[in-house]
């Protein structure tokens, strides 16, 4: 979702610091709604109805083996309830020191890692902890006016 007057101070700070209109990203993969948010950490839920006011990017179908699909899905599920990566936000996103905490995730770090595991060449050579929601929006050419038809693999960028 793009930052707006109702966005939290933290969300507005992220947008200001990253010079972007986007402060959060989530992913829907194989009927799982995947997220990492401050205060909650990593959450993996069953897919939910799409929200008005959020920006969705449909990646369409991807061609991966059943083994890779199962491995990625199992890896995602294993991350459930891990903590939010506050140190990663500070050392990688704010200070640009390329440091982060293993087994903790912030939103764009987590989504970038999943996209790498799925084989998306657009993020293959990136360090996930160095990627912001705004960068993902640019990389994948998010268009807030794009019509969403078949949500197989979605990135939810707020």
C-alpha positions in Angstrom: 0.0 0.0 0.0 1.2 3.5 -0.7 1.7 5.8 2.2 -1.2 8.0 2.9 -2.5 10.4 5.7 -3.6 7.4 7.8 -0.2 5.6 7.6 1.7 5.2 10.8 4.7 7.3 11.7 7.0 4.3 11.2 5.5 3.8 7.7 6.0 7.4 6.8 9.5 7.3 8.1 10.3 4.3 5.8 8.9 6.1 2.8 10.9 9.2 3.6 14.1 7.3 4.2 13.8 5.1 1.1 12.5 8.0 -1.0 9.5 5.8 -2.1 5.8 5.8 -1.7 5.9 2.2 -0.5 6.5 1.0 3.0 5.5 -2.6 3.2 5.4 -5.7 1.0 3.8 -9.1 1.4 3.5 -12.2 -0.8 0.7 -14.6 -1.6 2.2 -18.0 -2.7 0.3 -21.3 -3.1 -2.6 -20.1 -1.0 -0.3 -18.7 1.8 -0.3 -15.1 2.8 3.3 -14.4 3.8 4.3 -11.3 5.8 6.8 -9.9 8.3 5.7 -6.8 10.2 7.0 -4.8 13.1 5.4 -6.0 16.3 4.3 -9.3 14.7 7.4 -10.8 13.1 6.8 -13.4 10.4 3.3 -14.6 9.9 2.1 -17.2 7.5 -1.7 -17.4 7.0 -4.1 -19.0 4.7 -4.9 -16.7 1.7 -7.4 -14.0 2.5 -9.7 -11.8 0.4 -7.7 -9.0 -1.3 -7.9 -5.6 0.4 -9.1 -2.4 -1.2 -6.5 0.3 -1.3 -3.5 -2.1 -1.5 -1.4 -2.4 -4.7 -1.1 -6.0 -6.1 1.4 -7.2 -8.6 0.4 -10.5 -10.3 3.5 -12.5 -11.3 1.4 -15.0 -13.2 2.4 -18.6 -13.3 5.9 -19.7 -12.7 7.5 -22.8 -14.1 9.2 -24.7 -11.3 9.5 -28.4 -10.4 7.2 -30.0 -7.9 10.2 -30.7 -5.7 11.2 -27.0 -5.7 7.7 -25.9 -5.1 7.4 -28.2 -2.1 10.8 -27.2 -0.8 10.0 -23.4 -1.0 6.6 -23.9 0.6 8.1 -25.9 3.4 10.8 -23.3 3.9 8.2 -20.5 4.0 6.1 -22.4 6.6 9.3 -23.1 8.7 9.8 -19.3 9.0 6.4 -18.7 10.7 6.6 -16.9 14.0 10.3 -15.8 13.6 11.0 -12.3 14.9 11.1 -9.1 13.0 14.6 -8.1 11.9 15.0 -4.7 13.7 18.8 -4.9 13.5 18.6 -5.7 9.8 16.5 -2.6 9.2 18.9 -0.4 11.2 22.2 -1.8 9.9 21.3 -2.6 6.3 18.6 -0.1 5.4 19.5 2.9 7.6 23.3 2.7 7.9 23.8 0.7 4.7 26.3 -1.6 6.5 25.0 -4.8 4.9 24.4 -6.4 8.3 21.3 -8.3 9.3 20.2 -11.0 11.8 20.0 -14.6 10.7 16.6 -16.2 11.2 14.8 -12.8 11.6 13.1 -11.0 8.7 11.7 -7.6 7.8 9.1 -7.5 5.0 11.1 -6.8 1.9 14.0 -9.0 3.0 11.7 -11.9 3.5 9.8 -11.5 0.2 13.1 -11.0 -1.8 14.4 -14.2 -0.3 11.3 -16.1 -1.3 11.4 -14.7 -4.9 15.1 -15.8 -5.0 14.2 -19.3 -3.9 11.5 -19.4 -6.6 14.1 -18.4 -9.2 13.1 -14.9 -10.1 16.1 -13.6 -12.1 15.2 -9.9 -11.3 16.4 -10.4 -7.6 18.8 -13.3 -8.1 22.0 -11.3 -7.3 20.6 -9.0 -4.6 21.2 -9.2 -0.9 17.7 -9.6 0.5 18.4 -7.4 3.6 19.5 -4.5 1.3 16.1 -4.4 -0.6 13.3 -2.1 0.4 9.6 -2.3 -0.6 10.1 0.7 -3.0 13.0 -1.1 -4.7 10.8 -4.2 -5.2 8.1 -2.0 -6.7 10.7 -0.5 -9.1 12.3 -3.9 -10.0 8.9 -5.4 -10.8 7.4 -2.3 -12.4 4.5 -2.1 -10.0 1.6 -0.2 -11.6 -1.1 0.9 -9.2 -3.5 0.9 -12.2 -2.7 -2.6 -13.3 -5.8 -4.8 -13.5 -5.4 -8.0 -11.4 -7.0 -11.0 -13.1 -5.6 -14.3 -11.8 -3.7 -14.0 -8.5 -1.5 -17.1 -8.6 1.7 -15.5 -7.2 1.1 -12.0 -5.8 3.3 -9.4 -4.2 1.4 -7.1 -2.0 3.2 -3.8 -1.8 1.9 -1.1 0.5 
